[in-house]
Amino acid sequence: MNQISPYFEALFALNIIDNFLPSFLFWASFTLSAGPFWITVASSAKNTPIAELFRHFLIYQVFGWFPMIIVISMMVKTLGQLHEGIYNSLYFIGAAVIFYLAYKTIKSTTQKNAAFVFTWKAMMLLSWTNPKVWLTVPAGVLTANYSANHITDSLIFFLIGVPLYFFGFFMWAYIGKFGAKIAKDKFNIFNAILLVSYATYLLYEGIQAVSR
């Protein structure tokens, strides 16, 4: 027992335990949302082996998604250094964006036509030019306060999402491959609840920040 206690002490020192659940909630809502990326996975899986799609997915994670998360995280952290008021305002802007996405989720359908065939190059282009990513990920970065080092925070924030990225890939791929049926209303309501929960958390944190 004494051998593992330093490990947990280190986790508490980095504030990972306190911030893990909000970050996990953010990535869960992001992964379950039927956006262009996941719709492309489902659509491409109809005629492409999942193993082949997964190879592209892994390359995309390393050379597309990971660098993008680092860039967005550093942008948010830099804004925080420039002016505390600007950083605090991101809580409320982020909450507004997430609440809006929750509304759109309830109104949306889970089936849309994919604009791309799933390859790592196409997905890099889709992600880097997708306004949803640039608007929503900064809201998630606000929970990445695990240490005093911005690079460490960005890396941990990305790693917390990794299990959900993989879960999301296989979930949407099998939906596309085997024509799995989703109860649209129940699925959308569940995802909207996740989004509203996270937006409410952002509002709470924003109020706490401006009250200090």
C-alpha positions in Angstrom: 0.0 0.0 0.0 2.9 2.3 0.8 4.3 1.7 -2.6 1.3 3.1 -4.5 0.5 6.0 -2.2 3.2 8.3 -3.7 1.5 7.7 -7.1 -1.8 9.0 -5.8 -0.1 11.8 -4.0 1.4 12.9 -7.3 -2.0 12.7 -8.9 -3.5 15.0 -6.2 -0.6 17.3 -6.5 -1.4 17.8 -10.2 -5.1 18.3 -9.5 -5.9 15.5 -11.9 -8.5 14.0 -9.6 -10.4 17.2 -9.2 -10.4 18.0 -12.9 -10.7 14.5 -14.4 -14.5 14.2 -14.3 -15.2 17.6 -16.0 -12.6 16.8 -18.7 -14.0 13.3 -19.1 -17.6 14.7 -19.3 -16.5 17.2 -22.0 -14.8 14.5 -24.1 -17.8 12.1 -23.6 -20.2 14.7 -25.0 -17.8 15.6 -27.8 -17.4 11.9 -28.8 -21.1 11.0 -28.7 -22.1 14.1 -30.7 -23.0 13.1 -34.3 -20.8 15.6 -36.0 -19.2 15.5 -39.4 -16.2 13.5 -38.3 -18.2 10.6 -36.7 -20.7 10.7 -39.5 -17.9 10.2 -42.0 -16.6 7.2 -39.9 -20.1 5.6 -40.0 -20.6 6.3 -43.7 -17.1 5.1 -44.7 -17.5 1.9 -42.7 -20.3 0.7 -44.9 -17.9 -0.2 -47.7 -14.4 -0.1 -46.1 -13.0 -2.7 -43.6 -13.0 -1.3 -40.1 -9.3 -2.3 -39.7 -8.4 -0.1 -42.7 -10.3 2.8 -41.2 -8.7 2.3 -37.9 -5.2 2.5 -39.4 -6.2 5.9 -40.8 -7.7 6.9 -37.5 -4.4 6.2 -35.6 -2.4 8.2 -38.1 -4.9 11.0 -37.8 -4.7 11.0 -34.0 -1.0 11.4 -34.0 -0.5 13.9 -36.8 -3.8 15.6 -36.9 -5.8 15.6 -33.7 -3.0 15.7 -31.1 -1.2 18.8 -32.7 -4.6 20.5 -33.0 -5.4 20.0 -29.3 -2.0 21.3 -28.3 -2.4 24.4 -30.5 -5.9 25.2 -29.1 -4.8 24.5 -25.5 -1.8 26.9 -25.8 -4.0 29.6 -27.4 -6.4 29.4 -24.5 -3.6 29.4 -21.9 -1.9 32.3 -23.6 -5.0 34.3 -23.5 -5.2 33.6 -19.8 -1.7 35.0 -19.3 -2.5 38.1 -21.4 -5.5 39.2 -19.4 -7.4 37.4 -16.6 -10.7 39.0 -17.6 -10.4 37.6 -21.2 -9.7 34.1 -19.8 -12.6 34.3 -17.4 -14.9 35.4 -20.2 -14.2 32.1 -22.0 -16.1 30.3 -19.3 -19.3 32.2 -20.2 -18.6 32.1 -24.0 -17.9 28.4 -23.8 -21.1 27.8 -21.7 -23.1 29.7 -24.3 -21.6 27.6 -27.2 -22.2 24.3 -25.4 -25.8 25.2 -24.4 -26.4 26.1 -28.1 -24.9 22.7 -29.2 -27.2 21.0 -26.7 -30.2 22.8 -28.3 -29.0 21.8 -31.8 -28.4 18.2 -30.7 -32.1 17.8 -29.6 -33.2 19.3 -32.9 -30.8 17.3 -35.1 -30.9 13.9 -36.6 -28.2 11.2 -36.2 -28.0 10.5 -40.0 -26.4 12.9 -42.4 -24.4 12.5 -45.6 -20.7 12.4 -45.1 -18.7 14.9 -47.1 -15.5 12.9 -47.1 -14.2 9.4 -47.4 -12.4 8.6 -44.2 -8.7 8.9 -44.7 -6.3 10.5 -42.3 -5.5 13.4 -44.7 -9.2 14.1 -45.3 -9.9 14.0 -41.6 -7.1 16.4 -40.9 -8.6 18.9 -43.4 -12.1 18.4 -41.9 -11.0 18.9 -38.3 -8.7 21.9 -38.9 -11.4 23.7 -40.9 -14.4 22.7 -38.7 -15.7 25.7 -36.7 -17.3 23.3 -34.2 -13.8 22.2 -33.1 -12.4 25.7 -32.7 -15.5 26.8 -30.8 -16.0 23.8 -28.5 -12.5 22.5 -27.6 -11.5 25.8 -25.9 -14.4 25.2 -23.5 -12.9 21.9 -22.6 -9.4 23.3 -22.2 -10.8 25.4 -19.3 -10.9 22.3 -17.2 -7.2 21.5 -18.0 -5.7 23.0 -14.8 -3.8 20.0 -13.6 -0.4 21.6 -13.0 1.5 24.8 -13.4 2.9 23.8 -16.8 0.7 24.5 -19.9 2.3 21.7 -22.0 1.7 19.2 -19.3 -1.9 20.4 -19.0 -2.5 20.1 -22.7 -1.0 16.6 -22.8 -3.1 15.3 -19.9 -6.2 16.9 -21.4 -5.6 15.0 -24.6 -4.8 11.7 -22.8 -8.0 11.9 -20.8 -9.9 11.9 -24.0 -8.0 9.0 -25.7 -10.2 6.1 -24.3 -13.3 8.0 -25.5 -11.8 8.7 -29.0 -11.3 5.0 -29.5 -14.7 4.2 -28.1 -16.3 6.7 -30.4 -14.4 5.4 -33.4 -15.6 1.8 -32.9 -19.1 2.8 -31.9 -19.7 4.9 -35.1 -17.8 2.4 -37.3 -20.0 -0.4 -36.2 -23.1 1.7 -36.5 -22.2 2.3 -40.1 -21.0 -1.2 -40.8 -23.9 -3.2 -39.4 -26.6 -0.6 -39.8 -27.1 -0.4 -36.0 -30.3 1.4 -35.2 -30.2 4.2 -32.6 -33.3 5.5 -31.0 -32.8 9.0 -32.2 -34.7 10.9 -29.6 -33.2 9.0 -26.7 -29.7 9.3 -28.1 -30.0 13.0 -28.7 -31.5 13.6 -25.3 -28.7 11.7 -23.6 -26.1 13.7 -25.5 -27.9 16.9 -24.8 -27.9 16.1 -21.0 -24.1 15.6 -21.2 -23.7 19.0 -22.9 -26.0 20.8 -20.5 -24.2 19.3 -17.6 -20.8 20.5 -18.9 -22.2 23.9 -19.8 -23.6 24.3 -16.3 -20.2 23.3 -14.8 -18.6 26.1 -17.0 -21.0 28.6 -15.7 -20.3 27.6 -12.1 -16.6 27.9 -12.7 -17.0 31.2 -14.4 -19.0 32.7 -11.5 -16.4 31.3 -9.1 -13.5 32.9 -11.1 -15.0 36.4 -11.3 -16.0 36.2 -7.6 -12.4 35.7 -6.4 
